[in-house]
Amino acid sequence: MKKTITLLFSLVVATVQAQNADSVAIRSIYNETLAHGKSYEWLRHLTKQIGPRLSGSTGAQKAVDWTKQLMEQQGFDRVFLQEVMVPHWVRGAKEEAYFRIGSKKTTVPIAALGGSVATSPKGVEAGVIEVKSFPELRALGPEKVKGKIVFFNRPMDPTKINTFEAYSGAVEQRANGATEAAKLGAVGAIVRSMASNADDSPHTGGMRYATGVPLIPTAAISTNGADLLSKSLKENPGLTFYFKQNCESLPDAKSYNVVGELRGSEKPDEIIVVGGHLDSWDLAEGAHDDGSGCVQAIEVLRVMKALGYKPKRTIRAVMFMNEENGLRGGVKYADLAKQNNEKHIAAVESDNGGFTPRGFGIVGTPAQRAKVDPWKPLLAPYGLAEIGAGSGGADIGPLAQLGTVLFGFKPDSQRYFDYHHASVDTFETVSKRELELGAASMAALVYLLDTHGL
Amino acid sequence: MKKTITLLFSLVVATVQAQNADSVAIRSIYNETLAHGKSYEWLRHLTKQIGPRLSGSTGAQKAVDWTKQLMEQQGFDRVFLQEVMVPHWVRGAKEEAYFRIGSKKTTVPIAALGGSVATSPKGVEAGVIEVKSFPELRALGPEKVKGKIVFFNRPMDPTKINTFEAYSGAVEQRANGATEAAKLGAVGAIVRSMASNADDSPHTGGMRYATGVPLIPTAAISTNGADLLSKSLKENPGLTFYFKQNCESLPDAKSYNVVGELRGSEKPDEIIVVGGHLDSWDLAEGAHDDGSGCVQAIEVLRVMKALGYKPKRTIRAVMFMNEENGLRGGVKYADLAKQNNEKHIAAVESDNGGFTPRGFGIVGTPAQRAKVDPWKPLLAPYGLAEIGAGSGGADIGPLAQLGTVLFGFKPDSQRYFDYHHASVDTFETVSKRELELGAASMAALVYLLDTHGL
């Protein structure tokens, strides 16, 4: 009995000591990041000097070159590119749009959705059918929809506390609205911006056409524009809507994921990924989406080097290409991992903005999630209260099939959809402290994953 | 035994049912606030139409008149004023400041600290002694300090996770720097702004002179200005600093707390206060500090009325006057409560900005805090994870001596000191959703306090 108690006591002491060591290490990670952080100035360069970087664009290539050079300058053990062919959609000349009541034209801000076809060079003008849902549209039937422009105007639900839930509840309009409208003979689809605020910036984003359905042009209208159009339709149901857009899909282009690596000292064949996506929409600086995630990932490795921390496992910062309109980079990364027989034990992605940290979503088995439980008290003092089953991240998603446990960094969601996919997603909307706390939170998790495994 | 078990079971069932009713009520509070909230438009009026409202100013009086009228329009059961005499400090003409190296003058942004005396009409110019702490200053002694301007340049510690801790660690320089410098014969004191970011806006704030020490003029310098001055001092220790300010303290002025009330239906003599302070610094719109707290408090009562909720106890929205430079309104409120034998069971203050909610700090006995424990699971789904012993709020502080339990609404602290007491504390920096979530959080707590008592 005494032996058992002694053993138990030793175990408890060992656990407490380990926790203390972790606690000290995590404190030093936050200290380094908050007092000497580099991510904010890197983000300034990426957004202000490079700017928009849609897949296939010059900006995207510059971002590849610059992050590769940056990671080389940081002295990471290895920096390399992974070639990947990406969709190459271009917006062309700026869109025009107005609605017309009699001879009066009222201009509204629109932006073609990514992947949409152009209108004819003269544009398209037609009567408008406003709907809030696909069932409502289908109930109208082809006789009412044929030859019309369908206006999808279901807002993001403001009563959802997490705005990503509200986004999920509305985004089908953007993704599939054109197809649903075309099935009934519509000639265009205008979609209320996926935005949580009232503003004048259209928020673009990806859409896809179903096969066998006519490809009709589709665009996002700003939330203020949508409200104005809806109000005007109530007063003048016969108004017409005109829009002209000039976008097109070019042949796939060559691009790259950019990978920086610190080689593991004990288990180099076990890999931990931390990443974000390097591409952004063409009309945005992509500060929150997802410049933040990229510079945070690089900062994680920089902080480890600055602290003299030698990881047991191999840690990789990955700048994924093409999250916005194809996910080719994420798929390629997982394909190569499989092909090269790499063992990825965990992947952490930051793609919900550079906001104040709240926690991590985990994609893994209950047993894997349970291994994270003892870390919660270590992370709680840093505002990371929400750690549990959740979503990982689009780019790391394909790694799940290799058994990798996925972690999605979860910053506060309240402001994300004010900026998302719009020209207002600028460097100025990022708080240095919030960005750095996010980087430190990711570094703390990566430290725990590296130290204790999964 | 069976009886006991049955009784226990009934208790558990009753508790679960009560929790369900609470859960539903809290959900409806958030729904109303997020879908139909009025606080954001009220804040727009308070900041953009009324603007700065330092105690004794025309703006403060306008804010009193307008919030009284607003609460009357909302149909609260009673709206009344509490007269209070407040300090009346005025800035006068804008300050001027530069440092001079040889014949080269470099202008830097400063703002007189609230309560400071003016310089002579010609201004003051002297050599500069830079220090990071009072002990460092004292160690220099009068021989080195006499006739000089002391430059207090200890930054807020960026490694503190909660920025209010960093503020607490630096603010003595602003509050007492002039006195400490004057004791050693200095002719002026320049204080690094209490700001967590690098910017060009000086952040003012209250200071006080100790009795028996010469009153020397003192001002805040922007953080960028402080860094530039410090760098220049290293290169040119003999540089001189010039500043001129024109502030003065006028005789106390008449002002008011503004109180709106919903009368309790069962225990009208038990009062719950929810409030913020109506005054702001003269150079700021006071959007976060503390227009947010005021409009949130009014919104709490509006939401209750909109939901048809009849409070058991009396709920008061209180706009306290003069938090910034005297706390006279808070003191007056507690004095009147005592004088009128009012029983205040709880007071909730929002004075940490209109940011995304994190929790509540509680000032009360362990037994009182324990009564809040069962509410935590009801509030956690709304991001309110941090509920426990903490600080209440300056204005409600004087109620503690009457046995009132104090609750300080705790929003995320990361951006607060970017704006605090500076011209950049504008309406545009407030997120509608974050502001509304704060109002709903306060309403949820007030609902629980009203329903269950304390």
Interface residues (C-beta under 8 A of the other chain):
Chain A: Y30 N31 L34 A35 P158 T159 I161 T163 S196 N197 T356 R358 P381 Y382 G383 A385 E386 D412 Q414 R415 D418 S431 K432 R433 E434 L437
Chain B: Y30 N31 L34 A35 P158 T159 I161 T163 S196 N197 T356 R358 P381 Y382 G383 A385 E386 D412 Q414 R415 D418 S431 K432 R433 E434 L437
